[in-house]
Amino acid sequence: MENRMKRTRPEYLYTALLLIGAAILLVVLIICGGCEPDEKPQGESSAQTSSTADTSSEASIPGEDSSEEASSQAAPVTFAQVEVPTAGKMTGILALTDPAYAAGITETPDGLTRVSNHKNSYYGLSGTALTLRLDAIEALNDLVKAFTEAKGEHSLIIHEAYKPGAEVQDDPIRKDLSGGNTVYFTLYPADKDGDNLGTGKYVWLVDNCNRFGYILRYPSEKSGVTQVSGYGSGRVYRYVGYEHAAYMAKYHLCLEEYIDLLHAYTPESPLAITYEDSTGDEQVCYVYYVPAGEGENTTLAIRGGEETVYSVSGDGSGGFIVTCYK
């Protein structure tokens, strides 16, 4: 007897396959249904990443991140407050001299001393009664010594130093003498070798005085700004400090231009100056302007806090120039 296997009809096979496929699809849908889809539109996750990156960038701005790394890079700036007499806006190492105001001053500037008690042997004096501020004398000693060693000259004489405002109010070339940090040079013998101050070998003083904290007060090329010109203007040198003299020399500024520039700087956004001090060491200071107050005293913000070394000078008109040393 012949054994025969029962043959399955094709349509039944197709139906079975469809049922199996449907069952598998149902299982997959059930499994995936347990995972809730993200309700945010596609691309928002990338925007969120970008926002996170922006926040991280902002946090790296000095002073706005409390992280240890940021703190080590730039500590937050602190300020102290001091009061100074508002009248001091008219005087100081940087003050532009107001002849009318100077004429009314009866007190001499602080720190004046006889030049003859502190000078070196590299220059002469027209008289033993001449006075200057001590820091101006010390810087002058170094300046004239360096000039003598460079040019072999011993012909410089301090003809005039400090004079009360009433004695210089009508002389535009000599008006700076009322501050106690300006000298008026002459030569002895006069016009030696045909050179005058500001010409020939004496140009060395013009080109190098800034290294010793001095400026040529009335450069001939700045006469339109200073309103001072003539033979005498090449003889007047003023001590303004190493930091200020260095900046003025670097950018070819006269004192009037420098004071005008400083009016744009504030305690929060000061002018940073890199310079060499009297020992030749590189230093950094911050300089800014504070308008004078209405009352008897003016409050000044001192950048860096109570431990900061600083100096204050009037600008000769409307306020104060504050210099904070790093």
C-alpha positions as CSV (number, residue, x, y, z in Angstrom):
1,M,0.0,0.0,0.0
2,E,1.5,3.2,-1.0
3,N,2.1,5.9,1.7
4,R,1.1,9.3,0.6
5,M,1.8,12.7,2.5
6,K,-1.0,15.2,2.6
7,R,0.0,18.2,0.5
8,T,-0.9,21.7,1.9
9,R,-2.7,24.0,-0.3
10,P,-0.8,27.3,-1.1
11,E,-3.6,29.6,-0.1
12,Y,-3.6,28.2,3.4
13,L,0.2,28.7,3.7
14,Y,-0.1,32.4,2.7
15,T,-2.9,32.9,5.2
16,A,-0.8,31.4,8.0
17,L,2.2,33.7,7.1
18,L,0.1,36.8,7.2
19,L,-1.3,35.8,10.6
20,I,2.2,35.2,12.0
21,G,3.4,38.6,10.6
22,A,0.5,40.4,12.1
23,A,1.1,38.8,15.5
24,I,4.8,39.8,15.4
25,L,3.8,43.4,14.5
26,L,1.3,43.6,17.3
27,V,4.0,42.4,19.8
28,V,6.4,45.1,18.5
29,L,3.8,47.8,18.9
30,I,2.9,46.7,22.4
31,I,6.6,46.8,23.4
32,C,7.3,50.2,21.8
33,G,4.1,51.6,23.4
34,G,5.8,51.4,26.8
35,C,8.3,54.0,25.6
36,E,6.7,57.5,25.5
37,P,7.8,59.5,22.5
38,D,9.5,62.8,23.1
39,E,7.0,65.6,23.0
40,K,9.5,68.3,22.0
41,P,9.9,69.1,18.3
42,Q,12.8,67.6,16.6
43,G,15.8,69.9,16.8
44,E,14.9,71.4,20.2
45,S,17.4,69.1,21.9
46,S,20.2,70.6,19.7
47,A,19.0,74.1,20.6
48,Q,19.1,73.1,24.3
49,T,22.7,72.0,23.8
50,S,23.5,75.3,22.1
51,S,21.9,77.2,25.0
52,T,24.0,75.2,27.5
53,A,27.1,76.0,25.5
54,D,26.2,79.7,25.6
55,T,25.7,79.6,29.3
56,S,29.1,77.9,29.8
57,S,30.7,80.6,27.7
58,E,29.1,83.4,29.7
59,A,30.2,81.8,32.9
60,S,33.8,82.0,31.8
61,I,33.8,85.8,31.8
62,P,36.1,86.9,34.6
63,G,34.3,87.9,37.7
64,E,31.0,86.1,36.7
65,D,32.0,82.5,37.5
66,S,32.5,81.3,41.0
67,S,34.4,78.2,39.9
68,E,37.9,77.8,41.3
69,E,39.5,77.9,37.8
70,A,37.8,81.3,36.9
71,S,38.7,82.7,40.3
72,S,42.3,81.9,39.8
73,Q,42.3,83.7,36.5
74,A,40.6,87.0,37.5
75,A,39.5,87.8,41.0
76,P,36.5,90.2,41.3
77,V,37.5,93.8,41.5
78,T,36.8,95.4,44.9
79,F,36.7,99.1,45.7
80,A,37.3,101.3,48.7
81,Q,36.1,104.8,49.3
82,V,38.1,107.8,50.4
83,E,37.1,111.4,50.8
84,V,39.3,114.3,49.6
85,P,38.7,118.1,49.7
86,T,36.9,119.1,46.5
87,A,39.1,122.2,46.2
88,G,42.0,119.8,45.5
89,K,40.7,119.4,42.0
90,M,42.7,122.5,41.1
91,T,46.1,121.3,42.2
92,G,48.4,118.2,42.0
93,I,51.1,116.6,39.9
94,L,48.9,116.5,36.8
95,A,46.8,119.6,37.2
96,L,46.6,122.0,34.3
97,T,47.5,125.3,35.8
98,D,44.8,127.9,36.0
99,P,46.7,131.2,36.5
100,A,43.8,133.0,38.0
101,Y,43.2,130.3,40.6
102,A,47.0,130.0,41.3
103,A,47.2,133.7,41.9
104,G,44.8,133.3,44.9
105,I,46.7,130.5,46.5
106,T,48.5,131.6,49.6
107,E,49.8,128.2,50.9
108,T,52.8,126.6,49.2
109,P,52.4,123.0,47.8
110,D,53.1,120.1,50.2
111,G,56.5,118.5,50.1
112,L,58.6,121.5,48.9
113,T,62.2,121.4,49.8
114,R,65.4,123.3,48.8
115,V,66.9,121.8,45.7
116,S,70.4,122.7,47.0
117,N,70.0,120.2,49.9
118,H,69.3,117.3,47.6
119,K,70.9,118.0,44.2
120,N,73.8,116.1,42.7
121,S,76.8,117.7,40.9
122,Y,75.6,117.4,37.3
123,Y,73.7,120.7,37.2
124,G,73.9,124.1,38.7
125,L,71.4,126.5,40.3
126,S,70.7,130.2,39.8
127,G,70.3,130.5,43.6
128,T,70.2,128.4,46.8
129,A,66.6,129.4,47.6
130,L,65.1,127.4,44.7
131,T,62.6,124.8,45.9
132,L,60.8,121.7,44.3
133,R,59.0,118.7,45.5
134,L,61.5,116.0,46.7
135,D,60.3,113.4,44.2
136,A,60.9,115.9,41.4
137,I,64.4,116.6,42.6
138,E,65.3,112.9,42.9
139,A,64.1,112.2,39.3
140,L,65.8,115.4,38.1
141,N,69.2,114.2,39.5
142,D,68.9,110.9,37.6
143,L,67.8,112.7,34.4
144,V,70.6,115.2,34.3
145,K,73.2,112.6,35.3
146,A,72.2,110.4,32.4
147,F,72.3,113.4,30.0
148,T,75.8,114.3,31.1
149,E,77.0,110.8,30.7
150,A,75.4,110.5,27.3
151,K,76.5,113.9,25.9
152,G,79.5,115.0,28.1
153,E,77.8,118.3,29.1
154,H,77.8,120.1,32.4
155,S,76.1,123.2,31.1
156,L,72.5,122.8,32.5
157,I,71.3,125.3,35.1
158,I,68.0,125.4,36.9
159,H,67.2,129.0,36.4
160,E,63.7,128.9,38.1
161,A,61.8,126.3,40.1
162,Y,58.8,126.9,42.3
163,K,57.2,130.3,42.2
164,P,53.9,131.4,43.9
165,G,51.0,131.7,41.5
166,A,50.8,135.5,41.9
167,E,54.3,135.8,40.4
168,V,53.6,133.7,37.3
169,Q,50.0,134.3,36.5
170,D,50.7,136.6,33.5
171,D,53.4,134.4,32.0
172,P,52.1,131.4,30.1
173,I,55.6,129.8,29.9
174,R,56.2,130.0,33.6
175,K,52.7,129.4,35.0
176,D,53.5,125.7,35.7
177,L,56.1,126.7,38.2
178,S,53.4,127.3,40.8
179,G,52.9,123.5,41.2
180,G,56.3,122.8,42.6
181,N,57.3,120.1,40.2
182,T,58.4,122.1,37.1
183,V,61.9,123.5,36.3
184,Y,62.9,126.2,33.9
185,F,66.4,125.4,32.5
186,T,69.0,127.7,31.1
187,L,72.6,127.0,29.9
188,Y,75.9,128.3,31.1
189,P,77.6,129.5,29.2
190,A,74.5,130.6,27.1
191,D,74.2,129.2,23.6
192,K,77.2,126.9,24.0
193,D,78.5,125.6,20.7
194,G,75.5,127.3,19.0
195,D,73.0,124.9,20.6
196,N,69.9,126.0,22.6
197,L,67.7,123.9,24.8
198,G,65.5,121.9,22.6
199,T,68.1,121.8,19.7
200,G,71.3,120.0,19.0
201,K,72.6,117.7,21.7
202,Y,69.9,119.0,24.1
203,V,67.3,117.1,22.0
204,W,68.4,114.2,24.1
205,L,66.5,115.7,27.1
206,V,63.3,115.9,25.0
207,D,63.7,112.3,23.8
208,N,64.6,110.7,27.1
209,C,63.1,112.8,29.9
210,N,60.1,110.5,30.0
211,R,62.3,107.7,31.3
212,F,62.8,109.8,34.4
213,G,59.2,110.9,34.9
214,Y,59.5,114.2,33.2
215,I,57.9,115.7,30.1
216,L,58.8,118.7,27.9
217,R,55.9,120.8,29.0
218,Y,55.3,122.8,25.8
219,P,56.4,120.9,22.7
220,S,56.6,123.2,19.7
221,E,54.5,120.8,17.6
222,K,51.7,121.0,20.2
223,S,51.6,124.8,20.4
224,G,48.1,124.8,18.9
225,V,46.9,122.7,22.0
226,T,49.0,124.3,24.8
227,Q,48.7,127.8,23.4
228,V,52.3,128.3,24.3
229,S,55.2,128.7,21.8
230,G,58.5,130.5,21.5
231,Y,62.1,130.1,22.5
232,G,61.3,129.6,26.2
233,S,58.9,126.7,25.7
234,G,61.9,124.3,25.0
235,R,63.2,125.1,28.5
236,V,60.3,124.0,30.7
237,Y,60.2,120.4,32.0
238,R,57.6,119.1,34.3
239,Y,57.7,116.1,36.6
240,V,54.5,114.1,36.2
241,G,55.6,110.6,37.4
242,Y,57.0,107.7,35.5
243,E,53.7,106.1,34.6
244,H,52.2,109.2,33.1
245,A,55.3,110.4,31.4
246,A,55.8,106.9,29.8
247,Y,52.2,106.9,28.3
248,M,52.5,110.5,27.0
249,A,55.8,109.7,25.3
250,K,54.5,106.5,23.8
251,Y,51.5,108.2,22.2
252,H,53.0,111.6,21.6
253,L,50.6,113.5,23.9
254,C,51.1,116.8,25.6
255,L,49.6,117.2,29.1
256,E,46.4,118.8,27.9
257,E,45.7,115.9,25.5
258,Y,46.5,113.4,28.2
259,I,44.1,114.9,30.7
260,D,41.4,115.1,28.1
261,L,41.9,111.4,27.2
262,L,41.7,110.3,30.9
263,H,38.3,111.9,31.3
264,A,36.9,108.9,29.3
265,Y,38.1,106.3,31.9
266,T,36.2,105.3,35.1
267,P,37.0,103.2,38.2
268,E,35.2,100.2,36.6
269,S,36.9,100.7,33.2
270,P,40.3,102.3,33.8
271,L,43.3,102.9,31.6
272,A,46.0,100.3,32.2
273,I,49.6,101.6,31.8
274,T,52.7,99.4,31.7
275,Y,55.9,101.4,32.5
276,E,59.3,101.1,34.1
277,D,59.7,102.6,37.5
278,S,62.8,104.5,38.9
279,T,64.6,101.2,39.4
280,G,63.9,100.0,35.8
281,D,61.4,97.3,36.9
282,E,58.3,96.9,34.9
283,Q,55.1,97.9,36.6
284,V,51.4,98.2,35.9
285,C,48.9,100.8,37.1
286,Y,45.3,101.8,36.5
287,V,44.4,105.4,35.9
288,Y,40.9,106.9,35.7
289,Y,38.9,110.1,36.3
290,V,36.4,111.0,39.0
291,P,34.3,114.2,38.7
292,A,34.4,116.5,41.7
293,G,31.4,116.6,43.9
294,E,29.2,119.5,44.8
295,G,30.1,119.7,48.5
296,E,33.2,120.4,50.5
297,N,34.5,116.9,50.0
298,T,34.4,114.5,47.1
299,T,34.2,110.7,47.5
300,L,36.7,108.7,45.3
301,A,36.5,105.0,44.5
302,I,39.8,103.3,44.9
303,R,40.2,100.3,42.6
304,G,41.5,97.3,44.4
305,G,40.3,98.0,47.9
306,E,41.7,99.4,51.1
307,E,45.2,97.8,50.6
308,T,45.8,99.5,47.3
309,V,48.6,102.0,46.9
310,Y,47.3,105.0,45.0
311,S,47.8,108.6,44.2
312,V,45.3,111.4,43.5
313,S,45.8,114.6,41.5
314,G,43.4,117.3,40.5
315,D,43.0,117.9,36.8
316,G,43.0,121.7,37.3
317,S,39.3,122.1,36.4
318,G,36.5,119.6,37.1
319,G,37.7,116.6,39.0
320,F,40.4,114.1,40.0
321,I,42.8,111.7,38.3
322,V,43.3,108.6,40.4
323,T,46.2,106.2,39.9
324,C,46.1,102.8,41.5
325,Y,49.3,100.8,41.5
326,K,49.1,97.0,41.0
